[in-house]
C-alpha cells in the first residue's frame, strides 16, 4: 500500500528519521534538509517527490544509539 509519498514497492521515507532533517525557527519555512540545502513549508520528502517524481536519494536513518 502506498503512503502518498513513495511509489508502491519503495522504502518509506520519513524525514524526521533522517540525519539531514532539521526544524527551522522560520515560521514560513519550518522544515529543512541539510543534504539538499533547502527549507520548505512541507516535509522535504514531499517536496522531492512532487518535483522529481522519485523518493529522496539522500535519506540516511538516524542512529539508534542513545
CHARMM internal coordinates of N, CA and C (Angstrom, degrees):
IC EDIT
DIST 1 N 1 CA 1.4523
DIST 1 CA 1 C 1.5146
ANGL 1 N 1 CA 1 C 109.55
DIST 1 C 2 N 1.3053
ANGL 1 CA 1 C 2 N 118.27
DIHE 1 N 1 CA 1 C 2 N 137.56
DIST 2 N 2 CA 1.4581
ANGL 1 C 2 N 2 CA 123.09
DIHE 1 CA 1 C 2 N 2 CA -179.01
DIST 2 CA 2 C 1.5208
ANGL 2 N 2 CA 2 C 110.21
DIHE 1 C 2 N 2 CA 2 C -84.54
DIST 2 C 3 N 1.3367
ANGL 2 CA 2 C 3 N 116.62
DIHE 2 N 2 CA 2 C 3 N 145.78
DIST 3 N 3 CA 1.4567
ANGL 2 C 3 N 3 CA 121.01
DIHE 2 CA 2 C 3 N 3 CA 178.67
DIST 3 CA 3 C 1.5213
ANGL 3 N 3 CA 3 C 111.89
DIHE 2 C 3 N 3 CA 3 C -97.98
DIST 3 C 4 N 1.3377
ANGL 3 CA 3 C 4 N 118.28
DIHE 3 N 3 CA 3 C 4 N 5.08
DIST 4 N 4 CA 1.4454
ANGL 3 C 4 N 4 CA 121.63
DIHE 3 CA 3 C 4 N 4 CA -179.49
DIST 4 CA 4 C 1.5172
ANGL 4 N 4 CA 4 C 113.03
DIHE 3 C 4 N 4 CA 4 C 90.23
DIST 4 C 5 N 1.3335
ANGL 4 CA 4 C 5 N 117.73
DIHE 4 N 4 CA 4 C 5 N -13.71
DIST 5 N 5 CA 1.4538
ANGL 4 C 5 N 5 CA 121.52
DIHE 4 CA 4 C 5 N 5 CA 179.37
DIST 5 CA 5 C 1.5168
ANGL 5 N 5 CA 5 C 109.76
DIHE 4 C 5 N 5 CA 5 C -101.38
DIST 5 C 6 N 1.3047
ANGL 5 CA 5 C 6 N 117.29
DIHE 5 N 5 CA 5 C 6 N -47.24
DIST 6 N 6 CA 1.4564
ANGL 5 C 6 N 6 CA 122.69
DIHE 5 CA 5 C 6 N 6 CA -174.81
DIST 6 CA 6 C 1.5210
ANGL 6 N 6 CA 6 C 111.06
DIHE 5 C 6 N 6 CA 6 C -112.79
DIST 6 C 7 N 1.3385
ANGL 6 CA 6 C 7 N 116.43
DIHE 6 N 6 CA 6 C 7 N 145.37
DIST 7 N 7 CA 1.4586
ANGL 6 C 7 N 7 CA 118.59
DIHE 6 CA 6 C 7 N 7 CA 174.99
DIST 7 CA 7 C 1.5265
ANGL 7 N 7 CA 7 C 110.38
DIHE 6 C 7 N 7 CA 7 C -63.92
DIST 7 C 8 N 1.3196
ANGL 7 CA 7 C 8 N 117.77
DIHE 7 N 7 CA 7 C 8 N 154.68
DIST 8 N 8 CA 1.4649
ANGL 7 C 8 N 8 CA 119.91
DIHE 7 CA 7 C 8 N 8 CA 178.93
DIST 8 CA 8 C 1.5282
ANGL 8 N 8 CA 8 C 111.52
DIHE 7 C 8 N 8 CA 8 C -56.54
DIST 8 C 9 N 1.3206
ANGL 8 CA 8 C 9 N 116.00
DIHE 8 N 8 CA 8 C 9 N 138.72
DIST 9 N 9 CA 1.4493
ANGL 8 C 9 N 9 CA 120.91
DIHE 8 CA 8 C 9 N 9 CA 178.52
DIST 9 CA 9 C 1.5172
ANGL 9 N 9 CA 9 C 115.12
DIHE 8 C 9 N 9 CA 9 C 91.18
DIST 9 C 10 N 1.3428
ANGL 9 CA 9 C 10 N 118.20
DIHE 9 N 9 CA 9 C 10 N -4.66
DIST 10 N 10 CA 1.4623
ANGL 9 C 10 N 10 CA 120.44
DIHE 9 CA 9 C 10 N 10 CA 177.27
DIST 10 CA 10 C 1.5194
ANGL 10 N 10 CA 10 C 109.32
DIHE 9 C 10 N 10 CA 10 C -104.28
DIST 10 C 11 N 1.3404
ANGL 10 CA 10 C 11 N 117.57
DIHE 10 N 10 CA 10 C 11 N 154.41
DIST 11 N 11 CA 1.4617
ANGL 10 C 11 N 11 CA 119.55
DIHE 10 CA 10 C 11 N 11 CA 179.65
DIST 11 CA 11 C 1.5299
ANGL 11 N 11 CA 11 C 111.47
DIHE 10 C 11 N 11 CA 11 C -63.05
DIST 11 C 12 N 1.2891
ANGL 11 CA 11 C 12 N 115.75
DIHE 11 N 11 CA 11 C 12 N 147.20
DIST 12 N 12 CA 1.4493
ANGL 11 C 12 N 12 CA 121.71
DIHE 11 CA 11 C 12 N 12 CA -178.69
DIST 12 CA 12 C 1.5251
ANGL 12 N 12 CA 12 C 109.99
DIHE 11 C 12 N 12 CA 12 C -77.96
DIST 12 C 13 N 1.3314
ANGL 12 CA 12 C 13 N 117.64
DIHE 12 N 12 CA 12 C 13 N 125.80
DIST 13 N 13 CA 1.4587
ANGL 12 C 13 N 13 CA 122.67
DIHE 12 CA 12 C 13 N 13 CA 179.73
DIST 13 CA 13 C 1.5152
ANGL 13 N 13 CA 13 C 108.64
DIHE 12 C 13 N 13 CA 13 C -100.66
DIST 13 C 14 N 1.3002
ANGL 13 CA 13 C 14 N 116.58
DIHE 13 N 13 CA 13 C 14 N 121.42
DIST 14 N 14 CA 1.4568
ANGL 13 C 14 N 14 CA 123.13
DIHE 13 CA 13 C 14 N 14 CA 175.61
DIST 14 CA 14 C 1.5151
ANGL 14 N 14 CA 14 C 107.40
DIHE 13 C 14 N 14 CA 14 C -118.87
DIST 14 C 15 N 1.3138
ANGL 14 CA 14 C 15 N 117.33
DIHE 14 N 14 CA 14 C 15 N 113.53
DIST 15 N 15 CA 1.4616
ANGL 14 C 15 N 15 CA 121.08
DIHE 14 CA 14 C 15 N 15 CA -175.56
DIST 15 CA 15 C 1.5262
ANGL 15 N 15 CA 15 C 112.52
DIHE 14 C 15 N 15 CA 15 C -57.09
DIST 15 C 16 N 1.3242
ANGL 15 CA 15 C 16 N 117.26
DIHE 15 N 15 CA 15 C 16 N -39.41
DIST 16 N 16 CA 1.4683
ANGL 15 C 16 N 16 CA 118.94
DIHE 15 CA 15 C 16 N 16 CA -176.62
DIST 16 CA 16 C 1.5289
ANGL 16 N 16 CA 16 C 112.50
DIHE 15 C 16 N 16 CA 16 C -68.81
DIST 16 C 17 N 1.3181
ANGL 16 CA 16 C 17 N 118.32
DIHE 16 N 16 CA 16 C 17 N -5.96
DIST 17 N 17 CA 1.4613
ANGL 16 C 17 N 17 CA 122.30
DIHE 16 CA 16 C 17 N 17 CA 175.63
DIST 17 CA 17 C 1.5269
ANGL 17 N 17 CA 17 C 111.79
DIHE 16 C 17 N 17 CA 17 C -104.81
DIST 17 C 18 N 1.3281
ANGL 17 CA 17 C 18 N 117.40
DIHE 17 N 17 CA 17 C 18 N 9.02
DIST 18 N 18 CA 1.4680
ANGL 17 C 18 N 18 CA 122.42
DIHE 17 CA 17 C 18 N 18 CA -176.43
DIST 18 CA 18 C 1.5302
ANGL 18 N 18 CA 18 C 110.62
DIHE 17 C 18 N 18 CA 18 C -104.82
DIST 18 C 19 N 1.3277
ANGL 18 CA 18 C 19 N 116.77
DIHE 18 N 18 CA 18 C 19 N 143.31
DIST 19 N 19 CA 1.4647
ANGL 18 C 19 N 19 CA 121.63
DIHE 18 CA 18 C 19 N 19 CA -179.71
DIST 19 CA 19 C 1.5312
ANGL 19 N 19 CA 19 C 112.03
DIHE 18 C 19 N 19 CA 19 C -67.61
DIST 19 C 20 N 1.3264
ANGL 19 CA 19 C 20 N 118.64
DIHE 19 N 19 CA 19 C 20 N -22.05
DIST 20 N 20 CA 1.4631
ANGL 19 C 20 N 20 CA 122.35
DIHE 19 CA 19 C 20 N 20 CA -177.12
DIST 20 CA 20 C 1.5271
ANGL 20 N 20 CA 20 C 113.43
DIHE 19 C 20 N 20 CA 20 C -87.93
DIST 20 C 21 N 1.3034
ANGL 20 CA 20 C 21 N 117.72
DIHE 20 N 20 CA 20 C 21 N -9.78
DIST 21 N 21 CA 1.4673
ANGL 20 C 21 N 21 CA 122.93
DIHE 20 CA 20 C 21 N 21 CA -175.69
DIST 21 CA 21 C 1.5118
ANGL 21 N 21 CA 21 C 110.99
DIHE 20 C 21 N 21 CA 21 C -79.28
DIST 21 C 22 N 1.3253
ANGL 21 CA 21 C 22 N 116.41
DIHE 21 N 21 CA 21 C 22 N 141.21
DIST 22 N 22 CA 1.4580
ANGL 21 C 22 N 22 CA 120.53
DIHE 21 CA 21 C 22 N 22 CA 173.70
DIST 22 CA 22 C 1.5213
ANGL 22 N 22 CA 22 C 110.28
DIHE 21 C 22 N 22 CA 22 C -150.39
DIST 22 C 23 N 1.3304
ANGL 22 CA 22 C 23 N 114.87
DIHE 22 N 22 CA 22 C 23 N 157.77
DIST 23 N 23 CA 1.4618
ANGL 22 C 23 N 23 CA 122.75
DIHE 22 CA 22 C 23 N 23 CA 176.38
DIST 23 CA 23 C 1.5182
ANGL 23 N 23 CA 23 C 107.61
DIHE 22 C 23 N 23 CA 23 C -101.60
DIST 23 C 24 N 1.3202
ANGL 23 CA 23 C 24 N 117.08
DIHE 23 N 23 CA 23 C 24 N 131.50
DIST 24 N 24 CA 1.4578
ANGL 23 C 24 N 24 CA 120.87
DIHE 23 CA 23 C 24 N 24 CA 179.86
DIST 24 CA 24 C 1.5308
ANGL 24 N 24 CA 24 C 109.39
DIHE 23 C 24 N 24 CA 24 C -93.97
DIST 24 C 25 N 1.3053
ANGL 24 CA 24 C 25 N 115.61
DIHE 24 N 24 CA 24 C 25 N 172.67
DIST 25 N 25 CA 1.4648
ANGL 24 C 25 N 25 CA 121.47
DIHE 24 CA 24 C 25 N 25 CA 174.44
DIST 25 CA 25 C 1.5201
ANGL 25 N 25 CA 25 C 110.89
DIHE 24 C 25 N 25 CA 25 C -102.72
DIST 25 C 26 N 1.3174
ANGL 25 CA 25 C 26 N 116.05
DIHE 25 N 25 CA 25 C 26 N 10.49
DIST 26 N 26 CA 1.4602
ANGL 25 C 26 N 26 CA 121.55
DIHE 25 CA 25 C 26 N 26 CA 178.21
DIST 26 CA 26 C 1.5315
ANGL 26 N 26 CA 26 C 108.46
DIHE 25 C 26 N 26 CA 26 C -94.18
DIST 26 C 27 N 1.3087
ANGL 26 CA 26 C 27 N 117.06
DIHE 26 N 26 CA 26 C 27 N 114.22
DIST 27 N 27 CA 1.4697
ANGL 26 C 27 N 27 CA 120.39
DIHE 26 CA 26 C 27 N 27 CA -176.33
DIST 27 CA 27 C 1.5264
ANGL 27 N 27 CA 27 C 113.79
DIHE 26 C 27 N 27 CA 27 C -58.63
DIST 27 C 28 N 1.3309
ANGL 27 CA 27 C 28 N 120.22
DIHE 27 N 27 CA 27 C 28 N -40.13
DIST 28 N 28 CA 1.4671
ANGL 27 C 28 N 28 CA 117.92
DIHE 27 CA 27 C 28 N 28 CA 179.39
DIST 28 CA 28 C 1.5297
ANGL 28 N 28 CA 28 C 113.88
DIHE 27 C 28 N 28 CA 28 C -68.95
DIST 28 C 29 N 1.3258
ANGL 28 CA 28 C 29 N 117.30
DIHE 28 N 28 CA 28 C 29 N -25.17
DIST 29 N 29 CA 1.4603
ANGL 28 C 29 N 29 CA 121.48
DIHE 28 CA 28 C 29 N 29 CA -177.63
DIST 29 CA 29 C 1.5230
ANGL 29 N 29 CA 29 C 108.90
DIHE 28 C 29 N 29 CA 29 C -131.68
DIST 29 C 30 N 1.3331
ANGL 29 CA 29 C 30 N 116.81
DIHE 29 N 29 CA 29 C 30 N 81.50
DIST 30 N 30 CA 1.4647
ANGL 29 C 30 N 30 CA 122.30
DIHE 29 CA 29 C 30 N 30 CA -171.52
DIST 30 CA 30 C 1.5144
ANGL 30 N 30 CA 30 C 114.91
DIHE 29 C 30 N 30 CA 30 C -77.76
DIST 30 C 31 N 1.3151
ANGL 30 CA 30 C 31 N 119.00
DIHE 30 N 30 CA 30 C 31 N -26.04
DIST 31 N 31 CA 1.4590
ANGL 30 C 31 N 31 CA 121.67
DIHE 30 CA 30 C 31 N 31 CA -171.45
DIST 31 CA 31 C 1.5187
ANGL 31 N 31 CA 31 C 110.62
DIHE 30 C 31 N 31 CA 31 C -116.24
DIST 31 C 32 N 1.3342
ANGL 31 CA 31 C 32 N 116.91
DIHE 31 N 31 CA 31 C 32 N 142.13
DIST 32 N 32 CA 1.4499
ANGL 31 C 32 N 32 CA 119.82
DIHE 31 CA 31 C 32 N 32 CA -178.14
DIST 32 CA 32 C 1.5146
ANGL 32 N 32 CA 32 C 113.10
DIHE 31 C 32 N 32 CA 32 C -138.61
DIST 32 C 33 N 1.3182
ANGL 32 CA 32 C 33 N 114.95
DIHE 32 N 32 CA 32 C 33 N 160.28
DIST 33 N 33 CA 1.4534
ANGL 32 C 33 N 33 CA 123.00
DIHE 32 CA 32 C 33 N 33 CA 176.49
DIST 33 CA 33 C 1.5272
ANGL 33 N 33 CA 33 C 107.81
DIHE 32 C 33 N 33 CA 33 C -130.53
DIST 33 C 34 N 1.3291
ANGL 33 CA 33 C 34 N 116.45
DIHE 33 N 33 CA 33 C 34 N 117.11
DIST 34 N 34 CA 1.4623
ANGL 33 C 34 N 34 CA 120.64
DIHE 33 CA 33 C 34 N 34 CA 179.56
DIST 34 CA 34 C 1.5284
ANGL 34 N 34 CA 34 C 111.82
DIHE 33 C 34 N 34 CA 34 C -70.99
DIST 34 C 35 N 1.3168
ANGL 34 CA 34 C 35 N 117.90
DIHE 34 N 34 CA 34 C 35 N -33.52
DIST 35 N 35 CA 1.4646
ANGL 34 C 35 N 35 CA 121.21
DIHE 34 CA 34 C 35 N 35 CA -178.69
DIST 35 CA 35 C 1.5287
ANGL 35 N 35 CA 35 C 111.17
DIHE 34 C 35 N 35 CA 35 C -65.42
DIST 35 C 36 N 1.3200
ANGL 35 CA 35 C 36 N 117.00
DIHE 35 N 35 CA 35 C 36 N -41.30
DIST 36 N 36 CA 1.4586
ANGL 35 C 36 N 36 CA 120.76
DIHE 35 CA 35 C 36 N 36 CA -178.82
DIST 36 CA 36 C 1.5216
ANGL 36 N 36 CA 36 C 112.39
DIHE 35 C 36 N 36 CA 36 C -96.91
DIST 36 C 37 N 1.3292
ANGL 36 CA 36 C 37 N 116.71
DIHE 36 N 36 CA 36 C 37 N -4.74
DIST 37 N 37 CA 1.4641
ANGL 36 C 37 N 37 CA 123.89
DIHE 36 CA 36 C 37 N 37 CA 175.96
DIST 37 CA 37 C 1.5317
ANGL 37 N 37 CA 37 C 112.88
DIHE 36 C 37 N 37 CA 37 C 55.91
DIST 37 C 38 N 1.3375
ANGL 37 CA 37 C 38 N 115.66
DIHE 37 N 37 CA 37 C 38 N 57.10
DIST 38 N 38 CA 1.4548
ANGL 37 C 38 N 38 CA 119.06
DIHE 37 CA 37 C 38 N 38 CA 174.10
DIST 38 CA 38 C 1.5239
ANGL 38 N 38 CA 38 C 111.10
DIHE 37 C 38 N 38 CA 38 C -150.05
DIST 38 C 39 N 1.3380
ANGL 38 CA 38 C 39 N 114.94
DIHE 38 N 38 CA 38 C 39 N 161.70
DIST 39 N 39 CA 1.4539
ANGL 38 C 39 N 39 CA 123.43
DIHE 38 CA 38 C 39 N 39 CA 175.63
DIST 39 CA 39 C 1.5210
ANGL 39 N 39 CA 39 C 107.42
DIHE 38 C 39 N 39 CA 39 C -121.92
DIST 39 C 40 N 1.3365
ANGL 39 CA 39 C 40 N 116.20
DIHE 39 N 39 CA 39 C 40 N 152.28
DIST 40 N 40 CA 1.4549
ANGL 39 C 40 N 40 CA 119.57
DIHE 39 CA 39 C 40 N 40 CA -173.97
DIST 40 CA 40 C 1.5212
ANGL 40 N 40 CA 40 C 111.27
DIHE 39 C 40 N 40 CA 40 C -151.81
DIST 40 C 41 N 1.3067
ANGL 40 CA 40 C 41 N 115.54
DIHE 40 N 40 CA 40 C 41 N 163.60
DIST 41 N 41 CA 1.4656
ANGL 40 C 41 N 41 CA 121.19
DIHE 40 CA 40 C 41 N 41 CA 172.73
DIST 41 CA 41 C 1.5125
ANGL 41 N 41 CA 41 C 111.32
DIHE 40 C 41 N 41 CA 41 C -78.59
DIST 41 C 42 N 1.3310
ANGL 41 CA 41 C 42 N 116.11
DIHE 41 N 41 CA 41 C 42 N -23.03
DIST 42 N 42 CA 1.4643
ANGL 41 C 42 N 42 CA 121.94
DIHE 41 CA 41 C 42 N 42 CA -178.75
DIST 42 CA 42 C 1.5229
ANGL 42 N 42 CA 42 C 109.30
DIHE 41 C 42 N 42 CA 42 C -110.90
DIST 42 C 43 N 1.3213
ANGL 42 CA 42 C 43 N 115.49
DIHE 42 N 42 CA 42 C 43 N 166.47
DIST 43 N 43 CA 1.4564
ANGL 42 C 43 N 43 CA 120.58
DIHE 42 CA 42 C 43 N 43 CA 175.84
DIST 43 CA 43 C 1.5327
ANGL 43 N 43 CA 43 C 108.75
DIHE 42 C 43 N 43 CA 43 C -57.90
DIST 43 C 44 N 1.3380
ANGL 43 CA 43 C 44 N 118.12
DIHE 43 N 43 CA 43 C 44 N 134.96
DIST 44 N 44 CA 1.4667
ANGL 43 C 44 N 44 CA 120.18
DIHE 43 CA 43 C 44 N 44 CA -178.49
DIST 44 CA 44 C 1.5276
ANGL 44 N 44 CA 44 C 114.65
DIHE 43 C 44 N 44 CA 44 C -53.74
DIST 44 C 45 N 1.3216
ANGL 44 CA 44 C 45 N 118.55
DIHE 44 N 44 CA 44 C 45 N -36.99
DIST 45 N 45 CA 1.4678
ANGL 44 C 45 N 45 CA 120.40
DIHE 44 CA 44 C 45 N 45 CA 179.44
DIST 45 CA 45 C 1.5293
ANGL 45 N 45 CA 45 C 111.41
DIHE 44 C 45 N 45 CA 45 C -62.17
DIST 45 C 46 N 1.3252
ANGL 45 CA 45 C 46 N 117.25
DIHE 45 N 45 CA 45 C 46 N -33.75
DIST 46 N 46 CA 1.4671
ANGL 45 C 46 N 46 CA 120.59
DIHE 45 CA 45 C 46 N 46 CA 177.50
DIST 46 CA 46 C 1.5157
ANGL 46 N 46 CA 46 C 111.13
DIHE 45 C 46 N 46 CA 46 C -69.20
DIST 46 C 47 N 1.3315
ANGL 46 CA 46 C 47 N 116.55
DIHE 46 N 46 CA 46 C 47 N -38.94
DIST 47 N 47 CA 1.4663
ANGL 46 C 47 N 47 CA 120.96
DIHE 46 CA 46 C 47 N 47 CA 178.79
DIST 47 CA 47 C 1.5237
ANGL 47 N 47 CA 47 C 109.90
DIHE 46 C 47 N 47 CA 47 C -66.41
DIST 47 C 48 N 1.3243
ANGL 47 CA 47 C 48 N 117.32
DIHE 47 N 47 CA 47 C 48 N -43.14
DIST 48 N 48 CA 1.4630
ANGL 47 C 48 N 48 CA 121.63
DIHE 47 CA 47 C 48 N 48 CA 179.04
DIST 48 CA 48 C 1.5248
ANGL 48 N 48 CA 48 C 110.21
DIHE 47 C 48 N 48 CA 48 C -61.68
DIST 48 C 49 N 1.3178
ANGL 48 CA 48 C 49 N 117.24
DIHE 48 N 48 CA 48 C 49 N -45.38
DIST 49 N 49 CA 1.4605
ANGL 48 C 49 N 49 CA 121.18
DIHE 48 CA 48 C 49 N 49 CA -179.93
DIST 49 CA 49 C 1.5267
ANGL 49 N 49 CA 49 C 111.10
DIHE 48 C 49 N 49 CA 49 C -63.42
DIST 49 C 50 N 1.3281
ANGL 49 CA 49 C 50 N 116.96
DIHE 49 N 49 CA 49 C 50 N -42.07
DIST 50 N 50 CA 1.4603
ANGL 49 C 50 N 50 CA 120.43
DIHE 49 CA 49 C 50 N 50 CA -178.84
DIST 50 CA 50 C 1.5316
ANGL 50 N 50 CA 50 C 111.85
DIHE 49 C 50 N 50 CA 50 C -67.48
DIST 50 C 51 N 1.3208
ANGL 50 CA 50 C 51 N 117.49
DIHE 50 N 50 CA 50 C 51 N -36.03
DIST 51 N 51 CA 1.4656
ANGL 50 C 51 N 51 CA 119.73
DIHE 50 CA 50 C 51 N 51 CA -175.74
DIST 51 CA 51 C 1.5254
ANGL 51 N 51 CA 51 C 113.62
DIHE 50 C 51 N 51 CA 51 C -87.57
DIST 51 C 52 N 1.3361
ANGL 51 CA 51 C 52 N 117.72
DIHE 51 N 51 CA 51 C 52 N -30.87
DIST 52 N 52 CA 1.4604
ANGL 51 C 52 N 52 CA 119.28
DIHE 51 CA 51 C 52 N 52 CA -176.20
DIST 52 CA 52 C 1.5272
ANGL 52 N 52 CA 52 C 113.86
DIHE 51 C 52 N 52 CA 52 C -112.59
DIST 52 C 53 N 1.3297
ANGL 52 CA 52 C 53 N 116.61
DIHE 52 N 52 CA 52 C 53 N -19.78
DIST 53 N 53 CA 1.4586
ANGL 52 C 53 N 53 CA 119.77
DIHE 52 CA 52 C 53 N 53 CA -176.98
DIST 53 CA 53 C 1.5174
ANGL 53 N 53 CA 53 C 113.11
DIHE 52 C 53 N 53 CA 53 C 80.32
DIST 53 C 54 N 1.3370
ANGL 53 CA 53 C 54 N 117.54
DIHE 53 N 53 CA 53 C 54 N 6.22
DIST 54 N 54 CA 1.4596
ANGL 53 C 54 N 54 CA 121.88
DIHE 53 CA 53 C 54 N 54 CA -178.77
DIST 54 CA 54 C 1.5233
ANGL 54 N 54 CA 54 C 109.21
DIHE 53 C 54 N 54 CA 54 C -128.00
DIST 54 C 55 N 1.3253
ANGL 54 CA 54 C 55 N 115.73
DIHE 54 N 54 CA 54 C 55 N 156.08
DIST 55 N 55 CA 1.4609
ANGL 54 C 55 N 55 CA 118.50
DIHE 54 CA 54 C 55 N 55 CA 176.69
DIST 55 CA 55 C 1.5240
ANGL 55 N 55 CA 55 C 109.03
DIHE 54 C 55 N 55 CA 55 C -73.38
DIST 55 C 56 N 1.3020
ANGL 55 CA 55 C 56 N 116.29
DIHE 55 N 55 CA 55 C 56 N 163.23
DIST 56 N 56 CA 1.4667
ANGL 55 C 56 N 56 CA 122.56
DIHE 55 CA 55 C 56 N 56 CA -174.60
DIST 56 CA 56 C 1.5279
ANGL 56 N 56 CA 56 C 111.59
DIHE 55 C 56 N 56 CA 56 C -66.81
DIST 56 C 57 N 1.3286
ANGL 56 CA 56 C 57 N 116.09
DIHE 56 N 56 CA 56 C 57 N 126.05
DIST 57 N 57 CA 1.4594
ANGL 56 C 57 N 57 CA 121.74
DIHE 56 CA 56 C 57 N 57 CA 179.08
DIST 57 CA 57 C 1.5295
ANGL 57 N 57 CA 57 C 112.21
DIHE 56 C 57 N 57 CA 57 C -83.22
DIST 57 C 58 N 1.3276
ANGL 57 CA 57 C 58 N 117.32
DIHE 57 N 57 CA 57 C 58 N -12.65
DIST 58 N 58 CA 1.4627
ANGL 57 C 58 N 58 CA 121.22
DIHE 57 CA 57 C 58 N 58 CA -177.03
DIST 58 CA 58 C 1.5321
ANGL 58 N 58 CA 58 C 113.05
DIHE 57 C 58 N 58 CA 58 C -92.87
DIST 58 C 59 N 1.3080
ANGL 58 CA 58 C 59 N 117.80
DIHE 58 N 58 CA 58 C 59 N -0.14
DIST 59 N 59 CA 1.4624
ANGL 58 C 59 N 59 CA 120.54
DIHE 58 CA 58 C 59 N 59 CA -178.01
DIST 59 CA 59 C 1.5404
ANGL 59 N 59 CA 59 C 110.50
DIHE 58 C 59 N 59 CA 59 C -60.65
DIST 59 C 60 N 1.3494
ANGL 59 CA 59 C 60 N 114.61
DIHE 59 N 59 CA 59 C 60 N 127.07
DIST 60 N 60 CA 1.4547
ANGL 59 C 60 N 60 CA 122.19
DIHE 59 CA 59 C 60 N 60 CA 174.89
DIST 60 CA 60 C 1.5178
ANGL 60 N 60 CA 60 C 106.61
DIHE 59 C 60 N 60 CA 60 C -135.18
DIST 60 C 61 N 1.3233
ANGL 60 CA 60 C 61 N 118.52
DIHE 60 N 60 CA 60 C 61 N 118.79
DIST 61 N 61 CA 1.4650
ANGL 60 C 61 N 61 CA 120.44
DIHE 60 CA 60 C 61 N 61 CA -177.35
DIST 61 CA 61 C 1.5238
ANGL 61 N 61 CA 61 C 111.42
DIHE 60 C 61 N 61 CA 61 C -63.83
DIST 61 C 62 N 1.3308
ANGL 61 CA 61 C 62 N 114.38
DIHE 61 N 61 CA 61 C 62 N 144.15
DIST 62 N 62 CA 1.4622
ANGL 61 C 62 N 62 CA 119.79
DIHE 61 CA 61 C 62 N 62 CA 174.58
DIST 62 CA 62 C 1.5148
ANGL 62 N 62 CA 62 C 109.19
DIHE 61 C 62 N 62 CA 62 C -67.04
DIST 62 C 63 N 1.3190
ANGL 62 CA 62 C 63 N 116.45
DIHE 62 N 62 CA 62 C 63 N 150.90
DIST 63 N 63 CA 1.4653
ANGL 62 C 63 N 63 CA 119.43
DIHE 62 CA 62 C 63 N 63 CA 178.93
DIST 63 CA 63 C 1.5204
ANGL 63 N 63 CA 63 C 109.32
DIHE 62 C 63 N 63 CA 63 C -70.37
DIST 63 C 64 N 1.3117
ANGL 63 CA 63 C 64 N 115.93
DIHE 63 N 63 CA 63 C 64 N 149.14
DIST 64 N 64 CA 1.4560
ANGL 63 C 64 N 64 CA 121.79
DIHE 63 CA 63 C 64 N 64 CA -179.09
DIST 64 CA 64 C 1.5272
ANGL 64 N 64 CA 64 C 111.92
DIHE 63 C 64 N 64 CA 64 C -88.06
DIST 64 C 65 N 1.3437
ANGL 64 CA 64 C 65 N 117.70
DIHE 64 N 64 CA 64 C 65 N -1.99
DIST 65 N 65 CA 1.4670
ANGL 64 C 65 N 65 CA 121.40
DIHE 64 CA 64 C 65 N 65 CA 179.89
DIST 65 CA 65 C 1.5176
ANGL 65 N 65 CA 65 C 110.07
DIHE 64 C 65 N 65 CA 65 C -70.86
DIST 65 C 66 N 1.3194
ANGL 65 CA 65 C 66 N 115.32
DIHE 65 N 65 CA 65 C 66 N 133.95
DIST 66 N 66 CA 1.4708
ANGL 65 C 66 N 66 CA 119.87
DIHE 65 CA 65 C 66 N 66 CA 177.80
DIST 66 CA 66 C 1.4945
ANGL 66 N 66 CA 66 C 109.95
DIHE 65 C 66 N 66 CA 66 C -134.84
END
COOR INIT
IC SEED 1 N 1 CA 1 C
IC BUILD
